[in-house]
Every structure is written in C-alpha cells, then in structure tokens.
Amino acid sequence: NLYSANGLSPPAGSQTATLFPPTVVSAPGPVTIKGPEEVDQCSPLVIKATIPSARPLTYSWRCTNNENFDTFLRTVRSDTISLGTSTPEMDTLDFTYQITLSVTNFLGGTLRTLRLFSVRKKGYPSPSIQVFVQESYKVSDTISIKGEAKFSSCSISKASLLFSWTKVSGANDLVLPTTNINQLYIAPHTLSAGTYTVTLTATSSTDGTRTASKTFDIVVTSAPNIVAIIDGGTTLSVSVNSDIVLSAARSRDMMVSANAPQGLSYAWSCAITVGGVTSACQDATTGSLIALPSAAEFTLAGGSLAASSAAPYVFTVRVSKKIAQSSAQMEVKVSALDIPYVLISHDIEYYSDEGVPRVNSLDRFKLQASSDAKRTTFSWSIDNGVDLSDSGANPLGRRARTLQLVPRRCTVCPLFTRGVDYTITLTGTAPNGFFRTPVFV
C-alpha cells in the first residue's frame, strides 16, 4: 500500500505495479571548480564548484595543508567559497593552499571525492595571468588563445607589461610568437594530435623582477572520420497518424570516397523530456518501449507515438566504424492535427565534423521540398538578414518547391557572410489549412 509521508491522506488501494530502471539516466556530470590560481593581500577570493544535478547536493570543502584555513572551510556547506578583501582566513603568505571538495547526493552516496584545487596567496602585489583556452581542439580547428593580465587591487604602479611565450613540451610544429603580443593564433591543420604545454609570462616594463606567468595545455585531437547525418532537416513535424521515415544513409566515413561503400554501423534511439525527466519513447497503444532497428533508415508506423505538445521526441542515430563514432539528432514533433509531412532535401556535398552542411559563401546550391499532401504550397525563409526576394540570387522565388540559391548573382551583396551559421525554414501548407515547418541548418 502507498501512504503519504505526512499521513494526511488515506492509503491508496492495493495495486500491482511493475517498476523498471529508467532507460535514459540523467547522471550527474563531472565537478568543475573555477577560481583564481593566485591572490595577493588586497584581493578577494571566490571559488565556485559546479556539478549538474537534478537534486540538491551537499558540499564539503577541506584544506589539506593549512589547519587554520581548513577550520574555516569546514563551515562552508555551499558550492561557493567567498572570502573578502585581503582574505584574512588565509594567514600564511607566499603559500599555496591545497583545497579538496567532496560532493554527496541526497541518498548519501559520494559523487565526487577529493577534487583538488590550488590557490597561492602572494606576499607582494603583482598582476595575475588569465588564459582563455578551450579544453581541447580538433586538428581542423582554428585555434585562438588570448592571455590577459589582471592587476592587483593594491595601490601599485600599473606599468605596461611585456608578454612572452615559451613552449614547455610538445611537437615542433607549434611555433610561438617572438614579439610582445598576448594572443596566439594557429591556423587549421597546423598542429598534430597531441598535447602542447605552453607558458605565457608577463613582465613589468619598469621592473623586470615583477613577473607573472601561466602554464597551460593545448590539447589537440584528431578530427573524427565519421560524420553522422539525418536527412530531412533538423526538426520534423508530423501528424499523429503519419508514418515517420528517418534516414542516416548520407552519413560518411570522410576517409572513404562518397561514392564508395561506407561500411558504417547504425544504432537508433528515441527519447522525450517532459518536466526535466527524460525517458525512452513508448508505443502509444501498448505502452511498451519502442524498438528501433540497427539500419541506416527505418519507418515508424503512424500512431506509434502519441501526440505531444509539451516536448518533441528526439531521435538519435549513433554511426560507428570500428572504434570511431559520431551521432546526430532529429527533433520530431507529433501533432494531433492533420498536418502535411514535409521534408527538405539538398545537394550539398560537404559537412562539418558535427554533420552540419557546409558551403562556401559564393557556392550555388539548392534545397528541395516534398510533401505527402497533394497541392501543398511552400514558403522558404533564411535568418541572419538573407533576402530571398532577390531574384538574381534566388531566381525561382521563395514560394517555389525548389530553393535554388546563386550567391554570385545577388543584387544586395553578399548574400551569405563567411563564418556565419544560417537556419533555413520551410513552411508547407496543405489545402486543409494546416501547415508544418521543418528547419534546416
């Protein structure tokens, strides 16, 4: 029998219930701790821990090498350590404090233990160095890293700084600036896969003994060979009675010719998130979990999914070959209305590593609309200021079944700007007045 915890409601009648573990588990992510690596006698200190969790967590901070600071940290039970100006709780100068954190969930299980963070309290005021660097880069990425000096809050001369870069370790293909510059630019395909350790040093132009430095890693990974692609756009709206047809047949092994057999394996899944809870898709009639085939494409019969206005169903395909893999997603909105089933196809040959179609700013390309409803009318639009009324760049017009774009013939140029992502929206309206809008990025 089921009772309320506070006893205010009567017990429920006896019922039989079968409980299953969730197919999709929202596991807490890794702990990240952010804060300065150095403070001086005039600086405040804020250290914040972040861990994704649907439920409240308990935080336990410790200092492993200073008893006085450890006594203070034992009183901090939140995700943030906040010390005022001059940080009196840290009573030893020119000393590096080793801070650890344990995070415990509501069941008493420790999620992360002894995550170490170090902060040094300096005995003299000097600038500190911050370097803005990503966790990792692909060999095909443009790498741009910027260093900044943050001056002390103490009343000292803020003389100009001289920056210098030093390679600590890594392959010889990393060439660092030799001039006084605080930015590092590395062109795509310059570095090989691996880890490069670099130090950025700032020196006062008036006092060469006042220096600050920051050592960091540039982690470069191989660009993935596998690109997962789902045809039809990035979102799909269908009537509850329409078949859902999804295809990942255009997925590629980029090391193999596009016309050759790709030798890929496919694994599909479906999930829906309502009220912050993610669960696997269930058959609208039987309530059983929907099983999807391990094939490049499949058809899910109409009526299999219930109409859902609260959230879309998210279909994910994982495309793999040996140990390499990639994934793509399609959001499917199932409507109780009799809307047309409208898809977008295209002739773009090149994709980013994330499976997004790529074109040069002056490339011509076309997108094709299709619908399962006769006499469907179409209307195209593109965001970020693209004018589809330009008859030179869009000779067939924005209401044609085919959107044919010729950027070189634009009247108001440029039609597209290099480095910008564009979202193309197609609206298909059936004779019954109901419409459906797929989106293509």
NUKERO-103266 format. One record per residue (C-alpha): x, z, y. Coordinates in Angstrom, 3 decimals. Each point is the difference from the previous one (the first is absolute). Layout:
<pts>
{pt {X, Z, Y}};
...
</pts>
This chain:
<pts>
{pt {0.000, 0.000, 0.000}};
{pt {1.073, -0.699, 3.548}};
{pt {-0.240, 2.801, 2.578}};
{pt {0.797, 0.058, 3.694}};
{pt {3.097, 2.020, 0.822}};
{pt {-1.805, 2.317, 2.443}};
{pt {-3.051, 0.478, -2.219}};
{pt {-2.489, -1.197, 2.625}};
{pt {-1.478, -2.762, -2.140}};
{pt {-1.483, 0.349, -3.484}};
{pt {1.910, -1.384, -2.965}};
{pt {-0.486, -3.633, -0.897}};
{pt {-1.700, -0.889, -3.226}};
{pt {2.114, -0.721, -3.036}};
{pt {1.345, -3.521, 0.094}};
{pt {2.593, -1.934, -1.947}};
{pt {2.738, -1.581, 2.076}};
{pt {3.043, -1.947, -1.111}};
{pt {3.002, 0.440, 2.260}};
{pt {2.774, -2.569, 0.257}};
{pt {3.266, 0.200, 1.928}};
{pt {-0.093, -2.256, 3.066}};
{pt {1.281, -3.486, -0.665}};
{pt {1.607, -0.131, 3.443}};
{pt {1.719, 3.251, 0.945}};
{pt {0.812, 0.689, 3.653}};
{pt {3.336, 1.666, -0.661}};
{pt {1.787, 1.767, 2.866}};
{pt {2.816, -2.040, 1.409}};
{pt {3.585, 1.117, 0.603}};
{pt {0.866, 2.643, 2.568}};
{pt {1.516, -1.322, 3.212}};
{pt {1.649, 2.372, 2.481}};
{pt {0.661, -1.141, 3.554}};
{pt {2.016, 1.808, 2.632}};
{pt {3.277, -0.186, 1.905}};
{pt {3.277, 0.388, -1.814}};
{pt {1.562, 1.855, 2.937}};
{pt {-1.136, 2.360, 2.758}};
{pt {1.945, 1.819, 2.683}};
{pt {-0.512, 3.242, 1.916}};
{pt {-2.546, -1.580, 2.357}};
{pt {-2.105, -1.976, -2.465}};
{pt {-3.272, 0.811, -1.762}};
{pt {-0.400, -0.858, -3.681}};
{pt {-2.969, -1.519, -1.813}};
{pt {0.214, -0.845, -3.708}};
{pt {-3.107, -1.463, -1.643}};
{pt {-0.726, -0.641, -3.677}};
{pt {-2.492, -2.620, -1.117}};
{pt {-1.491, -0.538, -3.453}};
{pt {-3.189, -2.005, -0.653}};
{pt {-2.597, 2.240, -1.631}};
{pt {-3.790, 0.086, -0.090}};
{pt {0.047, 3.824, -0.164}};
{pt {1.747, 2.686, 2.045}};
{pt {3.543, 0.849, -1.048}};
{pt {2.082, 3.155, 0.305}};
{pt {3.425, -0.343, 1.580}};
{pt {2.904, 2.369, -0.657}};
{pt {3.120, -0.393, 2.155}};
{pt {3.377, 1.634, -0.679}};
{pt {3.558, -0.039, 1.378}};
{pt {2.586, 0.264, -2.751}};
{pt {3.061, 0.876, 2.068}};
{pt {-1.137, 2.225, 2.906}};
{pt {-1.868, 3.242, -0.648}};
{pt {-1.440, 0.458, 3.498}};
{pt {-1.405, -3.514, 0.187}};
{pt {-1.317, 0.324, -3.557}};
{pt {-1.906, 3.141, 1.029}};
{pt {-1.694, -1.966, 2.760}};
{pt {-0.794, -3.012, -2.203}};
{pt {-1.768, 2.225, -2.532}};
{pt {-2.674, 0.567, 2.656}};
{pt {-0.677, -3.741, 0.422}};
{pt {-2.851, -1.091, -2.294}};
{pt {-0.930, -3.314, 1.627}};
{pt {1.527, -3.470, -0.223}};
{pt {1.920, 0.418, 3.279}};
{pt {2.909, 2.155, 1.145}};
{pt {-0.136, 0.341, 3.785}};
{pt {2.679, 1.856, 1.971}};
{pt {0.099, 0.362, 3.774}};
{pt {2.774, -0.856, 2.415}};
{pt {3.395, 1.418, -1.041}};
{pt {-1.269, 0.635, -3.585}};
{pt {0.816, 3.743, 0.012}};
{pt {-0.970, 0.249, -3.689}};
{pt {3.163, -2.004, -0.771}};
{pt {2.606, 2.541, 1.136}};
{pt {3.189, -1.646, -1.276}};
{pt {1.622, -2.829, 1.999}};
{pt {1.931, -2.960, -1.378}};
{pt {-1.782, 0.613, -3.277}};
{pt {-2.041, -2.274, -2.294}};
{pt {-3.180, 1.638, -1.268}};
{pt {-1.183, -1.095, -3.462}};
{pt {-3.802, 0.028, -0.143}};
{pt {-2.059, -0.399, -3.154}};
{pt {-3.721, -0.542, -0.476}};
{pt {-2.362, 0.571, -2.911}};
{pt {-3.527, -1.436, 0.100}};
{pt {-2.747, 1.380, -2.250}};
{pt {-3.452, -1.411, -0.656}};
{pt {-3.312, 1.882, -0.221}};
{pt {0.363, 0.473, -3.758}};
{pt {3.318, 1.782, 0.413}};
{pt {2.102, -2.887, -1.237}};
{pt {3.144, -0.713, 1.966}};
{pt {0.009, -3.622, 1.101}};
{pt {3.459, -0.189, 1.528}};
{pt {2.700, 2.626, -0.166}};
{pt {3.207, 0.594, 1.894}};
{pt {-0.063, -3.039, 2.256}};
{pt {3.160, 0.489, 2.089}};
{pt {0.207, -0.581, 3.744}};
{pt {3.021, 0.793, 2.174}};
{pt {0.175, 0.726, 3.717}};
{pt {3.121, 0.978, 1.920}};
{pt {-0.023, 2.242, 3.059}};
{pt {2.847, -1.034, 2.271}};
{pt {1.984, 2.393, 2.140}};
{pt {0.395, -2.486, 2.836}};
{pt {-2.520, -2.448, 1.498}};
{pt {0.492, -3.684, -0.796}};
{pt {-2.211, -3.014, -0.640}};
{pt {-1.520, -0.479, -3.419}};
{pt {-0.330, -3.389, -1.676}};
{pt {-3.209, -1.390, -1.419}};
{pt {0.071, -3.160, -2.102}};
{pt {-3.181, -1.940, -0.726}};
{pt {0.496, -1.487, -3.465}};
{pt {-2.459, -0.874, -2.764}};
{pt {0.155, 1.594, -3.427}};
{pt {1.015, -3.362, -1.469}};
{pt {0.184, -3.712, 0.786}};
{pt {-0.236, -3.143, -2.108}};
{pt {2.821, -2.518, 0.131}};
{pt {-2.459, -2.413, 1.636}};
{pt {-0.820, 2.430, 2.853}};
{pt {1.291, -0.135, 3.541}};
{pt {1.661, 3.388, 0.445}};
{pt {-0.127, 1.543, 3.458}};
{pt {1.311, 3.557, 0.425}};
{pt {0.077, 1.879, 3.289}};
{pt {1.859, 3.187, 0.873}};
{pt {-0.941, 2.265, 2.879}};
{pt {1.687, 3.004, 1.588}};
{pt {-2.153, 2.989, 0.879}};
{pt {1.573, 2.216, 2.644}};
{pt {0.008, 3.773, -0.154}};
{pt {-2.514, 2.079, 1.957}};
{pt {2.914, 1.970, 1.411}};
{pt {1.171, -0.743, 3.534}};
{pt {2.939, -2.253, -0.760}};
{pt {1.238, -3.288, 1.394}};
{pt {-1.806, -2.947, -1.575}};
{pt {2.915, -2.404, 0.169}};
{pt {-0.274, -3.454, -1.503}};
{pt {0.751, -0.331, -3.702}};
{pt {2.186, -2.363, -1.975}};
{pt {-1.392, -1.051, -3.388}};
{pt {2.054, -1.037, -3.023}};
{pt {-0.936, -0.952, -3.574}};
{pt {2.016, 0.811, -3.129}};
{pt {-0.641, -1.114, -3.573}};
{pt {0.539, 2.868, -2.425}};
{pt {-0.751, -1.915, -3.191}};
{pt {-1.618, -3.201, -1.208}};
{pt {0.799, -3.642, -0.624}};
{pt {2.102, -2.030, 2.425}};
{pt {-2.929, -2.233, 1.028}};
{pt {-1.073, 2.628, 2.584}};
{pt {1.653, -0.783, 3.338}};
{pt {-0.520, 2.665, 2.680}};
{pt {0.101, -0.454, 3.789}};
{pt {3.354, 0.640, 1.650}};
{pt {-1.385, 0.286, 3.542}};
{pt {-1.761, 2.933, 1.687}};
{pt {-3.519, -0.632, -1.305}};
{pt {-2.596, 2.297, -1.569}};
{pt {-1.905, -2.655, -1.974}};
{pt {0.832, -1.651, -3.299}};
{pt {-1.483, -3.392, -0.897}};
{pt {0.465, -1.573, -3.437}};
{pt {-1.440, -3.408, -0.820}};
{pt {-1.981, -0.595, -3.238}};
{pt {2.042, -0.656, -3.160}};
{pt {3.162, 1.376, 1.610}};
{pt {0.290, 3.114, -2.154}};
{pt {-0.021, 0.222, -3.768}};
{pt {-2.101, 2.510, -1.915}};
{pt {1.580, 3.453, 0.179}};
{pt {0.540, 3.008, 2.257}};
{pt {2.084, -0.094, 3.170}};
{pt {0.976, 3.278, 1.682}};
{pt {0.566, -0.255, 3.751}};
{pt {0.871, 2.464, 2.769}};
{pt {-1.051, -0.417, 3.631}};
{pt {2.075, 2.049, 2.456}};
{pt {-0.728, 0.668, 3.675}};
{pt {2.847, 1.216, 2.219}};
{pt {-0.237, 1.224, 3.586}};
{pt {1.664, -2.463, 2.378}};
{pt {1.439, 2.891, 2.032}};
{pt {0.972, 2.414, -2.783}};
{pt {1.256, -1.506, -3.244}};
{pt {-0.294, 3.359, -1.782}};
{pt {-3.800, -0.025, 0.349}};
{pt {-1.264, -2.143, -2.842}};
{pt {-3.042, -0.205, -2.215}};
{pt {-0.441, -2.057, -3.134}};
{pt {-2.602, -0.910, -2.569}};
{pt {0.744, -1.287, -3.500}};
{pt {-2.765, -1.872, -1.799}};
{pt {-0.601, -2.409, -2.865}};
{pt {-1.182, -3.592, 0.145}};
{pt {-1.640, -0.599, -3.368}};
{pt {-0.449, -3.675, -0.877}};
{pt {-2.051, -1.074, -3.010}};
{pt {-0.372, -3.387, -1.657}};
{pt {-2.958, -2.029, 1.179}};
{pt {-2.653, 0.027, -2.724}};
{pt {-0.167, -3.186, -2.028}};
{pt {-3.674, 0.495, -0.866}};
{pt {-2.690, -0.665, 2.606}};
{pt {-3.574, 0.967, -0.942}};
{pt {-2.734, -2.119, 1.573}};
{pt {-3.802, 0.210, -0.294}};
{pt {-1.842, -3.142, 1.069}};
{pt {-2.936, 0.027, 2.387}};
{pt {1.179, 2.100, 2.933}};
{pt {0.581, 3.711, 0.415}};
{pt {-3.638, 1.133, -0.026}};
{pt {-2.996, -1.309, -1.910}};
{pt {-3.717, 0.679, 0.483}};
{pt {-2.419, -0.861, -2.793}};
{pt {-3.621, 0.513, -0.914}};
{pt {-0.606, 2.638, -2.657}};
{pt {-1.265, -2.769, -2.313}};
{pt {2.916, -2.391, 0.540}};
{pt {2.877, -0.406, -2.431}};
{pt {3.339, 1.196, 1.369}};
{pt {2.793, -2.470, -0.740}};
{pt {3.547, 1.129, 0.760}};
{pt {3.174, -1.945, -0.669}};
{pt {3.668, 0.927, 0.291}};
{pt {1.118, -3.324, -1.484}};
{pt {1.919, -0.874, 3.185}};
{pt {2.336, 2.983, -0.514}};
{pt {3.635, -1.012, -0.103}};
{pt {3.379, 0.769, -1.427}};
{pt {1.990, -1.151, 3.016}};
{pt {2.998, -0.789, -2.173}};
{pt {-2.043, -2.616, -1.869}};
{pt {-1.282, -3.317, 1.320}};
{pt {-3.624, 0.178, 1.142}};
{pt {-0.903, -2.831, -2.412}};
{pt {1.641, 1.663, -3.009}};
{pt {-1.632, 2.596, -2.291}};
{pt {0.404, 3.363, 1.707}};
{pt {0.005, 2.191, -3.132}};
{pt {-1.857, 2.851, 1.725}};
{pt {-2.092, 2.833, -1.414}};
{pt {-3.119, 1.293, 1.749}};
{pt {-1.756, 3.363, 0.053}};
{pt {-3.194, 0.496, 2.037}};
{pt {-1.647, 3.227, 1.140}};
{pt {-2.974, 0.898, 2.164}};
{pt {-0.620, 3.148, 2.051}};
{pt {-2.280, 1.238, 2.763}};
{pt {0.583, 2.848, 2.470}};
{pt {-3.017, 1.911, 1.302}};
{pt {0.313, 3.197, 1.989}};
{pt {3.729, 0.144, -0.580}};
{pt {-0.407, -0.101, -3.789}};
{pt {1.344, -3.041, -1.853}};
{pt {-1.453, -0.929, -3.377}};
{pt {0.108, -2.960, -2.356}};
{pt {-2.794, -2.552, 0.204}};
{pt {-2.983, 0.632, -2.262}};
{pt {-2.572, -2.373, -1.441}};
{pt {-3.168, 0.217, 2.091}};
{pt {-2.216, 0.038, -3.114}};
{pt {1.880, 2.007, -2.636}};
{pt {2.231, 2.193, 2.200}};
{pt {2.988, -0.802, -2.204}};
{pt {3.352, -0.939, 1.491}};
{pt {0.397, -3.698, 0.635}};
{pt {2.744, -1.532, -2.138}};
{pt {1.868, -2.901, 1.578}};
{pt {2.005, -2.576, -1.966}};
{pt {3.758, -0.495, 0.041}};
{pt {-0.276, -3.559, 1.227}};
{pt {0.786, -1.938, 3.147}};
{pt {-3.687, -0.324, 0.857}};
{pt {-3.314, 1.402, -1.114}};
{pt {-3.726, -0.056, 0.720}};
{pt {-1.990, 3.220, 0.378}};
{pt {-3.671, -0.680, -0.665}};
{pt {-2.522, 0.538, 2.771}};
{pt {-1.657, 3.415, -0.124}};
{pt {3.089, 1.683, -1.455}};
{pt {0.688, 1.873, 3.241}};
{pt {-2.603, 1.879, 1.995}};
{pt {-0.506, -0.831, 3.662}};
{pt {2.174, 2.234, 2.158}};
{pt {-0.295, 0.155, 3.767}};
{pt {2.215, 3.085, 0.263}};
{pt {3.241, -1.569, -1.188}};
{pt {1.349, -3.193, -1.591}};
{pt {1.164, -0.315, -3.575}};
{pt {3.776, -0.580, -0.047}};
{pt {1.310, -2.318, -2.705}};
{pt {3.747, 0.234, -0.612}};
{pt {2.080, -2.371, -2.080}};
{pt {3.465, 1.011, -1.183}};
{pt {2.086, -3.057, -0.757}};
{pt {3.153, 0.587, -2.021}};
{pt {2.832, -1.747, -1.789}};
{pt {2.416, 2.132, -1.967}};
{pt {0.803, 2.939, 2.317}};
{pt {-0.938, -1.753, 3.275}};
{pt {-3.537, 0.398, 1.292}};
{pt {-2.178, -0.366, 3.062}};
{pt {-3.626, 0.715, 0.833}};
{pt {-2.779, -1.331, 2.215}};
{pt {-3.456, 1.256, 0.929}};
{pt {-3.387, -1.482, 0.836}};
{pt {-2.782, 2.033, 1.606}};
{pt {-3.405, -0.999, -1.374}};
{pt {-3.139, 1.083, 1.838}};
{pt {-3.105, -0.152, -2.183}};
{pt {-3.224, -0.445, 1.971}};
{pt {-3.615, 0.422, -1.032}};
{pt {-0.809, -3.028, 2.193}};
{pt {-0.031, -3.535, -1.352}};
{pt {3.132, -1.079, 1.869}};
{pt {1.942, -3.152, -0.864}};
{pt {3.209, 0.211, -2.026}};
{pt {2.576, -1.462, 2.401}};
{pt {3.686, -0.509, -0.776}};
{pt {3.060, -1.220, 1.899}};
{pt {2.632, -2.232, -1.572}};
{pt {3.102, -1.431, 1.671}};
{pt {3.008, -2.268, -0.445}};
{pt {2.710, 2.395, 1.227}};
{pt {2.969, -0.003, -2.363}};
{pt {2.111, 2.887, 1.243}};
{pt {-0.625, 3.741, -0.157}};
{pt {1.636, 3.177, 1.246}};
{pt {1.253, 2.574, -2.497}};
{pt {-3.346, 1.778, 0.432}};
{pt {-1.991, -3.084, -1.018}};
{pt {-1.090, -0.960, 3.532}};
{pt {0.002, -3.785, 0.654}};
{pt {2.723, -1.047, 2.448}};
{pt {0.241, -3.033, 2.247}};
{pt {2.337, -1.077, 2.758}};
{pt {-1.558, 0.113, 3.445}};
{pt {-0.243, -3.825, 0.125}};
{pt {-0.993, -0.643, -3.640}};
{pt {-3.261, -1.807, -0.630}};
{pt {-2.213, 1.470, -2.715}};
{pt {-3.634, 0.140, -1.030}};
{pt {-2.466, 2.485, -1.414}};
{pt {-3.063, -0.992, -2.002}};
{pt {-3.346, 1.814, -0.157}};
{pt {-2.281, 0.013, -3.043}};
{pt {-3.361, 1.615, -0.753}};
{pt {-2.361, 0.401, -2.942}};
{pt {-2.990, -0.540, 2.298}};
{pt {-1.010, -3.541, 0.927}};
{pt {-0.116, -0.906, 3.682}};
{pt {2.210, 2.949, 0.996}};
{pt {1.309, -0.351, 3.548}};
{pt {3.486, 1.198, 0.888}};
{pt {1.751, 1.391, 3.041}};
{pt {3.743, 0.757, 0.339}};
{pt {1.828, 2.343, 2.380}};
{pt {3.592, 1.238, 0.405}};
{pt {1.097, 3.125, 1.833}};
{pt {2.920, 0.548, 2.421}};
{pt {-1.200, -2.565, 2.518}};
{pt {-0.136, -3.178, -2.138}};
{pt {-2.446, -2.470, 1.594}};
{pt {-1.711, -2.058, -2.715}};
{pt {-1.842, -2.063, 2.615}};
{pt {3.291, -1.855, 0.607}};
{pt {-0.873, -3.400, -1.494}};
{pt {3.642, -1.005, -0.211}};
{pt {1.081, 2.953, -2.105}};
{pt {-3.313, 0.247, -1.897}};
{pt {-1.343, -3.578, -0.253}};
{pt {-2.881, 0.811, -2.386}};
{pt {-1.396, 2.847, 2.117}};
{pt {-0.682, 3.633, -0.785}};
{pt {-3.284, -0.672, -1.854}};
{pt {1.326, -2.473, -2.563}};
{pt {0.392, 0.838, -3.684}};
{pt {3.727, -0.697, 0.408}};
{pt {2.131, 1.719, 2.617}};
{pt {2.864, -2.431, 0.605}};
{pt {2.593, 1.314, 2.425}};
{pt {2.615, -2.195, 1.699}};
{pt {1.939, 2.344, 2.348}};
{pt {2.218, -2.796, 1.362}};
{pt {-3.059, -1.660, 1.575}};
{pt {-1.246, 3.071, 1.851}};
{pt {-1.275, -0.372, 3.554}};
{pt {0.686, 3.629, 0.879}};
{pt {3.314, 0.788, -1.672}};
{pt {1.321, 1.643, -2.022}};
{pt {-2.898, 0.317, -2.419}};
{pt {1.904, 2.586, -2.074}};
{pt {2.797, 2.362, 1.012}};
{pt {2.930, 0.572, -2.313}};
{pt {0.045, 3.418, -1.666}};
{pt {-3.716, 0.722, 0.504}};
{pt {-2.506, 0.605, -2.815}};
{pt {-3.331, -1.777, 0.397}};
{pt {-3.331, 0.814, -1.645}};
{pt {-2.232, -2.996, -0.700}};
{pt {-3.702, 0.785, -0.421}};
{pt {-2.539, -2.341, -1.612}};
{pt {-3.723, 0.655, 0.320}};
{pt {-2.309, -1.827, -2.412}};
{pt {-3.733, 0.097, 0.761}};
{pt {-2.546, -0.990, -2.661}};
{pt {-3.370, -1.633, 0.799}};
{pt {-1.692, 3.367, -0.577}};
{pt {1.876, 1.368, 3.015}};
{pt {2.228, 2.356, -1.926}};
{pt {3.700, -0.433, 0.630}};
{pt {3.299, 1.021, -1.505}};
{pt {3.409, 0.313, 1.682}};
{pt {3.248, -0.189, -1.962}};
{pt {3.309, 0.754, 1.727}};
{pt {3.340, -1.733, -0.547}};
{pt {3.326, 1.259, 1.374}};
</pts>
